[in-house]
Amino acid sequence: MRRHEAPAVPPGADPAALAASLRSAHETFVTTGTLADDVRPLVASSWRRSARNGVDPEQPVAPVDLSTGELAIYRREHPLAAAMPAVRRLLVDGAVGDGIVAALTDDVGRLLWVEGDGKVRRAVDRVGFAEGATWSEEYAGTNAPGTAIATRRAVQVFQAEHFTRAVQPWSCSAVPVRDLATRRVLGVLDVTGGDDVASGLMLSLVRATAMAVELELAAATGATRIGADERNPRSGIGPRVPGTARLDVLGPDAGVLHGPDSGETRSLSLRHAELLLLLAANPRGLSSEELAVLLHPDHLSDVTVRAEVWRLRRVVGPLLGGSRPYRLAVPVYTDADAVRTALAEGDVRGALASYPGPLLARSRAPGVERLRAELSAELRASVLATQDAQVVEQWVALDEGAEDWQAWERLARLSVKGSPRWVRAHGRLDLLSRELAPRAARHLRR
């Protein structure tokens, strides 16, 4: 059975008290950078990303880069166009639609459709939540559709969990919509409204609608869900779909590319693996200037970047498009995507099984280091939230978890007192405390 993250407003919680606590925590973070302990891990990670991206906490800036005519054409040709009848039927029409708006985005957070209660729609339109605007985290900070795009998982955001204050009167629930054959995220289904939108009931309704949409899209294209017995044991993702490629970026065997259609496998240099990963993570494309920032902590010239991309094109050929900004011509999925998919489905054990180690561990490229840290943090947060002692034991068996004090504490609490697992956890906690004490003393003497 899938285990999902608790709703943003747990049953029995006082929404007013929770909202006041969050406003205080948000003010503390944006003024001092300090995170309160009661901020949910998913939200805390998103706030950090929002701050790093330079998002203004006073006002979201969601760009609109398509004209009305261009948006109409883009929507008409988008795979999710076939999903809107189901969204209208299940969310917008009838009693469910009172006091809410439902939105469907593309895979970069661009709002393709925003429909629902007229009063709410006019209100959110005033803060830029309108068709054509891009609500990815990098522009608008923490918000349910943008954070769902960033994490590839279902997300709820309650009031002041939003990074920008202008959006904090609202709450929202969002769920990625996937192509069932490839597990690729096509976009996000979002519901925005009052406090009730952050309830477990609303999240279940949005999940069910997203599943109905996925099934309708699959029926329309003749696609079928990949069975668990067909999954690749290395990456956790299904057999390659024609016209796609897979890049292994996790663990000691990272940097292996499985080419589209032919099944050709080749080992890439670290730089080429970095480039492919960054382009896969940014499907809209990257300019040479953006790649320079993501690839090197200091200065990397445009000439050097162009040379690196030219060499990569000689290796991967048609995977790379010929225009600028640089982008992939063929979808490339990674084993890191498989971990995120499992986490989005509440399958922490499956995520760990698909995680042989850190993402491109040898890379010092800032963009890769960020992706590595985010994936590790998402996995760790899910482990610490689980009630499954065996899952925690799997985490502490990894190098990343070997000295994770909180994980060993969690394992001790979940273990039967006096059991071998309990004894082992307490033994490691004792060892860690003895190792940490001298470090703390040296720090205090400085």
C-alpha positions in Angstrom: 0.0 0.0 0.0 1.3 3.5 -0.8 2.1 5.7 2.1 1.6 9.4 1.5 2.9 12.4 3.4 0.5 13.8 6.0 -1.7 16.7 4.9 -0.4 20.3 5.4 -3.2 20.8 8.0 -3.4 17.5 10.1 -6.8 16.3 11.3 -7.7 18.1 14.6 -5.2 20.9 14.1 -6.3 24.5 14.6 -5.8 26.2 11.2 -5.6 29.7 12.8 -2.9 28.7 15.2 -1.0 26.9 12.5 -1.2 29.9 10.2 0.1 32.2 13.0 3.0 29.9 13.7 3.9 29.7 10.0 3.8 33.5 9.5 6.2 33.8 12.4 8.5 31.1 11.0 8.4 32.7 7.5 9.3 36.1 8.8 12.2 34.6 10.8 13.5 32.8 7.7 13.3 35.7 5.2 14.9 38.1 7.7 17.5 35.9 9.3 17.8 32.7 7.2 16.9 30.6 10.3 14.4 27.8 9.9 12.1 26.9 12.7 11.9 23.2 13.7 8.1 23.0 13.0 8.4 23.9 9.3 7.8 20.8 7.3 10.9 19.4 5.6 9.4 19.7 2.1 8.6 23.3 2.7 11.9 24.1 4.4 13.8 22.7 1.4 11.6 24.7 -1.0 12.2 27.9 1.0 16.0 27.4 0.8 15.7 26.9 -3.0 13.5 30.0 -3.3 16.0 32.1 -1.3 19.0 30.8 -3.4 17.1 31.7 -6.6 16.7 35.2 -5.4 12.8 35.1 -5.3 11.3 38.3 -3.8 9.3 37.3 -0.7 7.1 40.4 -1.2 5.7 39.5 -4.6 5.9 36.6 -7.0 7.1 37.4 -10.5 5.6 34.8 -12.8 6.7 35.6 -16.4 4.3 35.3 -19.3 6.4 34.4 -22.4 3.7 33.5 -24.9 1.2 35.8 -26.6 -2.5 35.0 -26.3 -2.4 33.5 -29.8 0.8 31.5 -29.1 -0.7 30.1 -25.8 -3.9 29.0 -27.7 -1.8 27.1 -30.2 0.5 25.6 -27.5 -2.5 24.5 -25.4 -4.3 22.9 -28.4 -1.2 20.9 -29.3 -0.3 19.9 -25.7 -0.8 16.3 -24.6 -2.8 17.5 -21.6 -5.4 19.2 -23.7 -7.3 15.9 -23.7 -7.3 16.0 -19.8 -9.4 19.1 -19.4 -12.8 17.5 -19.8 -12.0 15.2 -16.9 -10.7 18.0 -14.8 -13.8 20.1 -15.4 -16.1 17.1 -14.7 -14.4 16.1 -11.4 -13.2 19.4 -9.9 -14.6 22.5 -11.6 -18.3 21.6 -12.2 -20.7 21.1 -9.3 -20.3 21.7 -5.6 -16.5 20.8 -5.5 -15.8 23.9 -7.6 -17.3 26.3 -5.2 -14.5 28.5 -3.7 -11.7 27.0 -5.7 -9.9 27.3 -9.0 -8.3 24.3 -10.7 -5.2 24.8 -12.8 -3.3 22.5 -15.2 0.3 23.3 -15.9 2.9 22.0 -18.4 6.1 20.4 -17.3 7.9 23.6 -16.5 5.0 25.2 -14.4 3.4 27.3 -17.1 -0.4 27.6 -16.3 -2.2 26.3 -19.3 -5.7 26.4 -17.9 -7.1 28.2 -14.8 -10.8 27.6 -14.3 -13.3 27.6 -11.4 -15.0 30.0 -9.0 -15.1 33.5 -10.6 -14.4 35.4 -7.4 -11.4 33.3 -6.5 -10.1 33.4 -10.1 -10.2 37.2 -10.1 -8.4 37.3 -6.8 -5.6 35.0 -7.8 -5.3 36.7 -11.1 -4.3 39.9 -9.3 -1.1 38.1 -8.0 -0.3 36.7 -11.4 -1.8 33.3 -11.1 -3.3 33.4 -14.6 -3.2 31.4 -17.8 0.2 31.7 -19.6 2.2 32.6 -16.4 5.0 30.3 -15.3 4.8 29.4 -11.6 8.0 27.4 -11.2 9.8 27.8 -7.9 12.6 29.8 -9.6 10.2 32.6 -10.3 7.4 32.4 -7.8 9.1 30.6 -4.8 7.3 27.9 -2.8 3.9 27.2 -4.3 2.1 23.9 -4.8 2.3 23.5 -8.6 5.9 24.9 -8.7 7.1 22.8 -5.9 5.4 19.7 -7.3 7.4 20.4 -10.6 10.6 20.7 -8.6 10.1 17.6 -6.5 8.1 15.4 -8.8 5.7 14.6 -6.0 2.3 15.6 -4.6 2.5 18.8 -2.6 0.3 20.8 -0.3 1.1 24.4 0.7 -0.9 26.0 3.5 -1.1 29.8 3.7 2.3 31.2 4.9 4.1 28.1 3.7 4.1 30.0 0.4 7.4 31.9 0.0 5.9 35.1 -1.3 3.5 37.0 1.0 1.1 38.0 -1.7 0.1 34.4 -2.1 -0.2 33.6 1.6 -3.9 34.1 1.9 -4.4 31.0 -0.2 -3.7 27.3 0.2 -3.2 24.8 -2.6 -2.8 21.1 -3.4 -1.0 19.9 -6.5 -0.2 16.5 -8.0 2.0 15.7 -11.0 0.3 14.2 -14.0 2.4 11.5 -15.8 2.6 9.6 -19.0 1.9 6.1 -17.7 4.1 4.5 -20.2 7.2 6.5 -19.6 6.5 8.0 -16.1 7.5 11.4 -17.5 5.8 14.3 -15.8 3.6 16.1 -18.4 2.4 18.8 -16.0 0.7 19.4 -12.7 -2.9 19.5 -11.6 -3.5 22.1 -8.9 -6.4 23.3 -6.8 -6.2 26.7 -5.1 -8.6 28.1 -2.5 -9.2 28.5 1.2 -7.9 26.5 4.2 -10.0 23.4 3.2 -7.8 23.0 0.1 -4.9 21.9 2.5 -6.9 19.1 4.0 -6.2 15.4 3.4 -9.6 15.0 1.8 -8.8 17.6 -0.9 -5.4 16.1 -1.6 -7.1 12.7 -2.0 -9.5 14.2 -4.5 -6.8 15.9 -6.5 -4.8 12.6 -6.5 -7.8 10.7 -7.8 -8.5 13.3 -10.5 -4.8 13.2 -11.6 -5.1 9.4 -11.8 -8.3 9.6 -13.8 -6.5 12.1 -16.2 -3.6 9.7 -16.6 -5.8 6.8 -17.4 -7.8 8.8 -19.9 -4.6 10.0 -21.6 -3.3 6.4 -21.7 -6.5 5.2 -23.2 -6.3 7.9 -25.8 -2.8 7.0 -26.8 -3.0 3.3 -26.4 -0.4 3.4 -23.6 -0.5 1.0 -20.7 1.0 1.1 -17.2 4.3 -0.7 -16.9 4.1 -3.6 -14.6 6.4 -4.0 -11.6 7.8 -7.2 -13.0 9.0 -5.3 -16.1 11.0 -2.7 -14.2 14.7 -2.4 -14.7 16.3 -3.6 -11.4 19.2 -1.0 -11.8 17.1 2.1 -12.1 13.5 1.3 -11.1 12.1 2.6 -14.3 10.4 0.6 -17.0 11.8 -0.6 -20.3 12.9 2.2 -22.6 10.1 3.7 -24.7 11.0 4.2 -28.4 12.6 7.6 -28.9 13.8 8.0 -25.3 17.2 7.5 -23.6 18.3 6.8 -20.0 21.2 8.2 -18.1 22.5 6.6 -15.0 23.7 9.3 -12.6 23.6 7.5 -9.2 26.2 5.5 -7.3 29.5 4.1 -8.4 28.3 3.2 -11.9 27.2 6.7 -12.7 27.7 8.3 -16.1 26.3 5.5 -18.3 24.0 6.4 -21.2 21.5 4.0 -22.6 20.7 5.3 -26.1 17.3 5.6 -27.7 15.8 2.7 -29.6 19.0 0.8 -30.4 19.8 0.0 -26.8 23.4 1.1 -27.3 25.2 1.7 -23.9 28.2 3.9 -23.5 30.2 5.3 -20.6 30.4 9.1 -20.6 33.1 11.4 -19.2 32.1 13.2 -16.0 31.8 16.5 -17.9 29.5 15.0 -20.5 27.4 13.3 -17.8 27.1 16.7 -16.1 26.0 18.4 -19.3 23.4 15.8 -20.1 22.0 15.8 -16.6 21.7 19.6 -16.4 19.9 19.6 -19.8 17.6 16.8 -18.7 16.8 18.8 -15.6 16.1 21.9 -17.6 13.9 20.8 -20.6 13.3 24.4 -21.7 17.0 24.7 -22.5 20.0 26.5 -21.1 22.1 29.3 -22.6 25.8 29.1 -22.6 25.9 31.7 -19.8 23.5 29.6 -17.7 25.5 26.4 -18.4 28.7 28.2 -17.4 27.3 29.1 -14.0 25.9 25.6 -13.4 29.1 23.8 -14.5 31.9 25.7 -12.7 32.1 27.4 -9.3 34.3 30.1 -10.7 34.4 31.6 -14.2 33.9 29.5 -17.3 34.0 31.3 -20.6 31.2 31.0 -23.2 33.9 29.7 -25.6 34.7 26.8 -23.3 31.0 25.9 -22.8 30.5 25.9 -26.6 33.5 23.6 -27.0 32.2 21.3 -24.3 28.8 21.1 -25.9 30.4 20.5 -29.4 32.4 17.6 -28.0 29.2 16.2 -26.3 27.3 16.4 -29.6 30.0 14.3 -31.3 29.4 11.6 -28.6 25.6 11.6 -28.3 24.7 12.9 -31.8 20.9 13.3 -32.2 20.2 13.5 -28.5 21.2 17.2 -28.6 19.1 19.8 -30.5 20.9 22.0 -33.0 19.5 25.4 -31.8 20.2 27.7 -28.9 19.5 27.7 -26.1 21.0 24.3 -25.7 18.3 21.6 -25.2 17.7 17.9 -25.6 16.1 16.8 -28.9 15.2 13.4 -27.3 13.8 12.9 -23.8 16.5 11.6 -21.4 15.3 10.1 -18.1 17.6 9.3 -15.2 17.7 6.8 -12.4 17.3 9.9 -10.1 13.9 10.3 -11.7 13.0 6.8 -10.6 13.9 7.7 -7.0 11.7 10.8 -7.2 8.8 8.8 -8.8 8.9 6.3 -5.9 9.0 9.1 -3.3 6.0 10.8 -5.1 4.1 7.5 -4.7 5.0 7.2 -1.0 7.2 4.2 -1.7 10.2 5.1 0.4 11.5 1.5 0.4 11.3 1.4 -3.4 13.1 4.8 -3.6 16.0 3.4 -1.5 16.1 0.3 -3.6 16.6 2.6 -6.6 19.3 4.7 -4.9 22.8 3.1 -5.1 24.5 6.3 -3.9 24.8 10.0 -4.4 24.2 11.7 -7.8 27.5 12.1 -9.7 29.4 12.0 -6.5 32.7 13.2 -8.1 31.1 16.3 -9.7 31.9 19.7 -8.2 29.7 21.5 -10.7 27.4 23.8 -8.7 24.3 22.8 -10.7 25.0 19.1 -10.1 25.8 19.7 -6.4 22.5 21.3 -6.0 20.6 18.4 -7.6 22.6 16.0 -5.5 21.8 17.8 -2.3 18.1 18.1 -3.1 17.7 14.5 -4.0 19.5 13.4 -0.9 17.5 15.8 1.3 14.2 14.6 -0.1 15.1 10.9 0.4 16.4 11.6 4.0 13.3 13.5 4.9 11.1 10.7 3.7 13.1 8.2 5.7 12.9 10.2 8.9 9.1 10.4 8.5 8.6 6.7 8.0 7.3 4.2 10.6 9.2 1.4 8.9 12.4 0.5 10.9 13.7 -1.6 8.0 13.6 1.5 5.7 15.6 3.5 8.3 18.1 0.6 8.6 18.6 0.7 4.8 19.3 4.5 5.0 21.9 4.2 7.8 23.6 1.4 5.8 24.5 4.0 3.1 27.5 6.2 3.5 25.2 9.2 3.7 23.3 7.8 6.6 26.2 6.2 8.5 26.7 9.2 10.7 23.1 10.6 10.6 22.3 11.1 14.2 18.6 11.7 13.7 18.3 8.6 11.6 19.9 6.4 14.3 17.7 8.0 16.9 14.7 7.2 14.6 15.8 3.6 14.3 16.2 3.3 18.1 12.7 4.6 18.6 11.2 2.3 16.0 13.0 -0.8 17.3 11.8 -3.2 20.0 13.7 -2.4 23.2 16.5 -4.9 23.7 16.4 -6.3 20.1 19.6 -6.5 18.1 18.5 -3.6 16.0 17.8 -1.5 19.1 21.2 -2.4 20.6 22.9 -1.6 17.4 21.2 1.8 17.1 22.1 2.8 20.7 25.7 1.6 20.2 26.1 3.8 17.2 24.5 6.8 19.0 27.0 6.3 21.8 29.8 6.2 19.3 28.7 9.3 17.5 28.3 11.2 20.8 31.9 10.3 21.8 33.1 11.4 18.3 31.2 14.6 18.3 32.2 15.7 21.8 35.8 16.5 21.0 34.8 18.3 17.8 32.4 20.5 19.8 35.1 21.2 22.4 37.6 22.2 19.7 34.9 24.5 18.2 34.2 26.2 21.5 38.0 26.8 22.1 38.3 28.8 18.9 
